[in-house]
Amino acid sequence: MKKILSIMMVATLALGTLVGCSGNKPAAQSKNETNAPKVEYPTKAITLINSFSPGGSNDLGARVFASYLEKELSVPVVVENKTGGGGWVGYSEVVKAK
């Protein structure tokens, strides 16, 4: 049960990170901008924030998820561990992330 909960937690954090990395979407394009080249996202490295210490099951899940995500998106995915406060330090980092 703990393993399933851990995997679900990592997936939730990863999804939150991806949503946070999506950036601002442009408003409706004007007639002059219709010929602009399409930009593929993401173009920069993605930081996946893990709220728990390295070496644990959450860290392992985050790193496995990051390897699959790198293959899918073709950009580097860096796992950062932000420990403390029962996970709240990492959660607050996700909220503050650009």
SULUR-V688533 format. One record per residue. N is the residue number from 0. PHI is phi as a letter, one per 30 degrees, with the letter a starting at -180 (* if undefined). OMEGA is omega in whole degrees, 0 to 359 (999 if undefined). D_CENTER is the distance of its C-alpha to the mean C-alpha in Angstrom with 2 decimals. Layout:
# SULUR-V688533
n=N phi=PHI omega=OMEGA d_center=D_CENTER
n=N phi=PHI omega=OMEGA d_center=D_CENTER
This chain:
# SULUR-V688533
n=0 phi=* omega=179 d_center=24.28
n=1 phi=d omega=181 d_center=22.23
n=2 phi=d omega=179 d_center=20.49
n=3 phi=d omega=178 d_center=19.61
n=4 phi=d omega=179 d_center=18.44
n=5 phi=d omega=179 d_center=16.24
n=6 phi=d omega=179 d_center=14.64
n=7 phi=d omega=179 d_center=14.22
n=8 phi=d omega=180 d_center=12.69
n=9 phi=d omega=179 d_center=10.00
n=10 phi=d omega=179 d_center=9.39
n=11 phi=d omega=178 d_center=9.47
n=12 phi=d omega=180 d_center=7.05
n=13 phi=d omega=178 d_center=4.43
n=14 phi=d omega=177 d_center=6.02
n=15 phi=d omega=178 d_center=6.25
n=16 phi=d omega=180 d_center=3.06
n=17 phi=d omega=178 d_center=3.91
n=18 phi=d omega=179 d_center=7.19
n=19 phi=d omega=180 d_center=7.19
n=20 phi=d omega=185 d_center=6.70
n=21 phi=d omega=176 d_center=9.36
n=22 phi=i omega=180 d_center=12.05
n=23 phi=d omega=176 d_center=15.61
n=24 phi=d omega=181 d_center=17.34
n=25 phi=d omega=176 d_center=20.86
n=26 phi=d omega=180 d_center=23.80
n=27 phi=e omega=183 d_center=26.36
n=28 phi=d omega=176 d_center=27.66
n=29 phi=d omega=182 d_center=31.23
n=30 phi=d omega=181 d_center=33.84
n=31 phi=d omega=185 d_center=33.67
n=32 phi=c omega=185 d_center=29.98
n=33 phi=d omega=180 d_center=30.24
n=34 phi=c omega=180 d_center=30.85
n=35 phi=d omega=180 d_center=27.79
n=36 phi=d omega=180 d_center=25.83
n=37 phi=d omega=180 d_center=22.71
n=38 phi=c omega=178 d_center=19.55
n=39 phi=d omega=179 d_center=16.94
n=40 phi=c omega=352 d_center=13.30
n=41 phi=d omega=178 d_center=11.12
n=42 phi=c omega=180 d_center=13.65
n=43 phi=c omega=177 d_center=11.99
n=44 phi=d omega=179 d_center=9.92
n=45 phi=c omega=176 d_center=6.13
n=46 phi=c omega=178 d_center=5.74
n=47 phi=c omega=183 d_center=4.25
n=48 phi=c omega=177 d_center=6.83
n=49 phi=c omega=186 d_center=9.47
n=50 phi=d omega=184 d_center=12.20
n=51 phi=b omega=188 d_center=14.97
n=52 phi=d omega=179 d_center=17.11
n=53 phi=d omega=178 d_center=16.84
n=54 phi=j omega=181 d_center=18.96
n=55 phi=d omega=182 d_center=18.57
n=56 phi=d omega=177 d_center=17.58
n=57 phi=d omega=178 d_center=14.13
n=58 phi=d omega=179 d_center=13.55
n=59 phi=d omega=179 d_center=15.11
n=60 phi=d omega=180 d_center=13.07
n=61 phi=d omega=181 d_center=9.72
n=62 phi=d omega=176 d_center=11.52
n=63 phi=d omega=178 d_center=13.06
n=64 phi=d omega=181 d_center=10.02
n=65 phi=d omega=180 d_center=8.66
n=66 phi=d omega=177 d_center=12.21
n=67 phi=d omega=180 d_center=12.38
n=68 phi=d omega=177 d_center=9.32
n=69 phi=d omega=180 d_center=11.08
n=70 phi=d omega=184 d_center=14.24
n=71 phi=d omega=185 d_center=13.23
n=72 phi=c omega=180 d_center=11.72
n=73 phi=i omega=173 d_center=14.01
n=74 phi=b omega=179 d_center=11.90
n=75 phi=d omega=176 d_center=11.17
n=76 phi=c omega=183 d_center=8.02
n=77 phi=c omega=178 d_center=8.97
n=78 phi=c omega=176 d_center=8.79
n=79 phi=c omega=177 d_center=10.25
n=80 phi=c omega=177 d_center=12.48
n=81 phi=c omega=186 d_center=13.61
n=82 phi=c omega=174 d_center=16.59
n=83 phi=j omega=175 d_center=19.24
n=84 phi=i omega=180 d_center=20.47
n=85 phi=i omega=179 d_center=19.65
n=86 phi=j omega=185 d_center=15.90
n=87 phi=d omega=177 d_center=16.43
n=88 phi=d omega=178 d_center=15.83
n=89 phi=d omega=179 d_center=12.18
n=90 phi=d omega=180 d_center=11.98
n=91 phi=d omega=176 d_center=13.77
n=92 phi=d omega=178 d_center=11.51
n=93 phi=d omega=180 d_center=8.58
n=94 phi=d omega=182 d_center=11.44
n=95 phi=d omega=185 d_center=12.67
n=96 phi=d omega=178 d_center=9.70
n=97 phi=d omega=999 d_center=10.73
